[in-house]
Structure formats: structure tokens, C-alpha cells
Amino acid sequence: MKKTMKKGRTILGIEVTSAEILVVEMEGAWPDPRILKADSIETPPDSMSGTEIVRPDLVGKALATLLARMSVRTRNAVIGVPSGAVATRVLDIPNIPEPELRQVVQGEVIHQNILPNPQGEFDYLRLDTGEIKPQNRPRLLLMAAEGRILDGYHKAAGVAGVNVVGIEPGLVALYRAGSVLAYSRPPCLSLMIGSALSEIVIMDHGPIRVYRRLDLGSRQLLAEREDPEPTKSFAEVPTFEMPAARYNLDGSLAADSGRTAPGISDNNALNSLTVELQRSLDYYKREYPDAAPVGTIVIVASRPELNSLAEWMADKLQIEASMASLPTSGITDPALRSHLEAPESVRFLRASGLAMQGLEKLPEGLPEFNFLGSRKAERAASAVSGRMAFALAASIVILLFGSINMFRVAQQANHLDHQLDHAKADRVALSTYHGLPLDEVRRQKDILNILLPVGEPLPGVVDAMAGAVPPDASLGEISREKPGIVSLTGETSNDAVLVQFLDALRQLPSCVKVSLDSLNRNNNTNNGIVGKAETLHYQITAQIRPTP
């Protein structure tokens, strides 16, 4: 499965068992992580039923107490799910594009009734076949868990104020915890031992090639007299059938099993585990005949009583075997280092492996499962819905403010329009002077400037002449022909108006004599001008009375 978690940040690994809650805070990069804190607290009584958290409020409060006591830096956490609550399969699937793969796997989960109802989560990874064995039909390692089981862990995390960034099967976390040792000695067989189940993985330079799950764990190996974990509510079938070994294992291993390691009972479970390990080694050799043989077994167990199991396996299988331990090289706190170097510290291996999900530089092919698939989609959809609601609310607010602003702008526009109308009216009023167009007044002013030096009373004459112009006549030009003689040219609409203008000029005290020098008629109808029949162009000469 593709890795999607942000790497390189401080992460909490949290394991919840029926006996205790364990937390490891870790940061750094693979293969040298730094454990910052590690501690545990007793699980509240009656808060769990087998692998299910039935009182998430009690577990959440206990976890909150532990985190406060540890003074952790972060609340981002990967939580482990007991392997007894996880169903596994190895699926043969068609060679299809990666984007379509999850939908196909989901169909297989439903078709094979891996979960009792669709309210669950699953994740998967490709099993590597290497270059030695071409992969015609890819094989997937599938893990799934019921929704009601996962809900208990999510609710407990919520009560404790923990931000769940991953939720993963516990045995996968054990594999990651022992990966530093396993990756240093490829090809390697890793044995992860849970309380009731174990997993066998054979890897070669990273990716998993062989995976098996065994229905025996630390309880059987230690011959504990306690009730086994309750049967899961869904049926689990073996991941795949291992072919029979080529040699006869009819009890020869049990015959010389008198030398048992300290803390381990000589029982059928231990002998069965030894046989299954040998069968797995032979299966790998048969399936990959040209590959280098497995030379190392790495055992990862969170029970200190199993610390001597590697010695037993090395003696029985005649192969190098080692027990995985916590990474303590980066610890700077002497008290924490001393605490985690003790044999009992293997209790924190699972929580340590969970926290390692957040490390930088994790090798390609190192398994990483996450049962947050649909919850991430729901959170993403919720985030999108929230963003859409916010955008809608913002749009409504913007629209409201826009409407208010548009109303204000419209009011201002109306006010400016009224002001413009008044300004136009004022301009029209100012564009005339005593009924004359402003341009005409300016021309008269120019004439005045010409005639003023002569000593004639032209200011009063010009005003009087301008006032004598009838409404239907216009005064175009005033010129001084010679001293005391003024020539007026302009237009009028008819003879009556012209006669009215001449009479008005003759009645002016400043004029001695007024005469019509010329008159030209212009027929506008012939010229295509509508509304004016004709225009009379006149030239009048007026003799100005000299000043006494």
C-alpha cells in the first residue's frame, strides 16, 4: 500500500491490551530512531472484552492520565489493533492499473465475506516475487478489521485528546520494530509472536515474498493456563495453504527437545512452531530455487519470557536466530535508557513499531497498513463540505454587502445625475449674454477692443445694438468701416424681423443714421434643410453719434 503519512515528525505509538496501555514517543529517521518517552498504565478493569474496547471512556481517561504523566510533545498517534481482531488473506488478482486496484479488492472483501458487514476497514500491499519469479498475477496481502472494533479505539483516542493518524495491526508493528535487524541480513525470516497468533514473513532486501499466519502465540508457547482470546465475530481462513515439506517431520524434533530454553515450556505448541518455521524455509527454497537461502531468523516478541526463544530455534533449525530489541542508541536520558535496556522493555516493542510509521527514510517495501481509509475520505468530504459551506456563507455575505454598496452607488449616481442636470442648466444660462450666444458676445468684445482706441462711445453702442437684436435675428459681426461708421452683418428669418431690427437701431440715441446696405436671400428648402423656408443675410451701416 502506498505510504501517505507525513514522515519526519514526532509520533506516538499506542498499544492497548487487556492488561496495560503502552505508549512510545519517537522521532528521527530509519534505521536510527530516537525514543523520547516510554511508559505504561494499567488498563481499567472491565473496559475490554477480548480485543474490543467496550468502555472507551475508561480507556480514554487512563490514556489521558498516562500522556499527561509522560509530558509528551505531540498528540499525533498510530494506534495498534490486536491481531485477533484482524482478518488476513493472500489474494490472487488480475493485472490491473493501480488506481482501480482498491475497488477490486473491496469487491473481494465483500465476495469472500472477509468481514461480516461492509462497516469495516481494510488495507493491502503487494507481495514481491522479485526478478527470479516473474509475476503474472499479482498477489496481495490483505488485512481487514470490523468497524465496531475500530470505533472503540477511535472513541478512546477522542476522550484522551489524541489525533489518530494511523491505526494498524499489531503484528505488522512488531515486524517494523524488528526490521532494522531483518533488513541487515537478507534474505531473512521474521517471526512475530502475538498473544494468540503469530506471523511468518520471509523478505529479501525489503519487500515481503512469503507471508503466513499461525494460530498459536505466546500463551500456547508459555503454556499459560488462562482463557484464550474470544473467537472473532468473523470467520478467518488460512491465508494460503503451504505445500507439504519434502522431508518427514514425524516427531524427530520433539524427540531431542529435552534442552528447552529458560522460561519456555517444552510443549506441542513450541514443537509445532518449529515445524512451521522449517516448512516455511523449505517452501521459500522450492519457490525461489535460484535465490540465496535464508540465513537468519529474527524473532519479535513482546513477552520477556520469550527472550530465550532465539537460542531454542537456532539449536533446533541449525540457523542463526536473534531476538529483536528496542532501539536505544539514540536515547539521551540515562534513566530512560536503563529502563528500556531491561529484559522487560520488550513489552514496548509493538508500540515502538507503531511509532516508527512516522520515521523518515523508511525502506521501500517495509509494510505499512492503515485502517483509516474511509475515515480519511469522510474527513476529506467533511472538510470539503465545510469549505463549501464557508464559501456559501462568504458568498452570501459578499452578495449582501455588494447589494448594499450597489444601492449606495445608485443613490450617489442619482445625486450626481441631478447635479449634472443643474450644471447643464447653469452652463446654458451662462452661455448667453442679454439673449446673445456667448461666442457672439466674444466677437463683440474683440470689436470693442479694436474700436476703443478711436475715442468713440463704443461700449454703450455695442450694448445698445446687442439689445436691439430681435429674437429671430442674429448679429454675426460688427466692423468699423471708418471713423464714426459701424457695419453690422447677420441673419434673420424674414423681412418683418429685419424691418423690426432696423427700426430698433434708428431709435437708438447713439445712432445718427441707419441704412440697409445689402440683403441676400437663401432658399433652404432647395438645399434640403427642413423647418426653415429661407434665410436673409443682411449688412447694415450705422453712423455713430460722436460724444460731445
ABEGO torsion letter per residue (X at the ends): XBBABBBGBBBBBBBBBAABBBBBBBBEBOABBBBABBBBBBBBBGABBEABBABAAAAAAAAAAAAAAAGBABABBBBBBBAAABBBBBBBBBBBBAAAAAAAAAAAAAAAGABABABBBBBBBBBBAEAABBBABBBBBBBBBBAAAAAAAAAAAAAAGBBBABBBBAAAAAAAAAAAAAAABOBBBBBBBBAABBBBBBBBGGBBABBBBBBBBAAAAAGBBBBBBBBBABBBBBABBBBBBABBBAGAAAAAAABBBBGBBBBAAAAAAAAAAAAAAAAAAAABAABBBBABBBBBBABAAAAAAAAAAAAAAGBBBBBBBBBAAABABAAAAAAAABAAAAAAAAAAAAAAAABBGBBBGBBBBBAAAAAAAAAAAAAAAAAAAAAAAAAAAAAAAAAAAAAAAAAAAAAAAAAAAAAAAAAAAAABBGGBBAAAAAAAAAAAAAAAAAGBBAAAAAAAAAAABBAABBBABBBBABBGBBBBBBBBABAAAAAAAAAAAAABAABABBBBABBBBBBAAAAGBBGBABBBBBBBBBBBBBBX
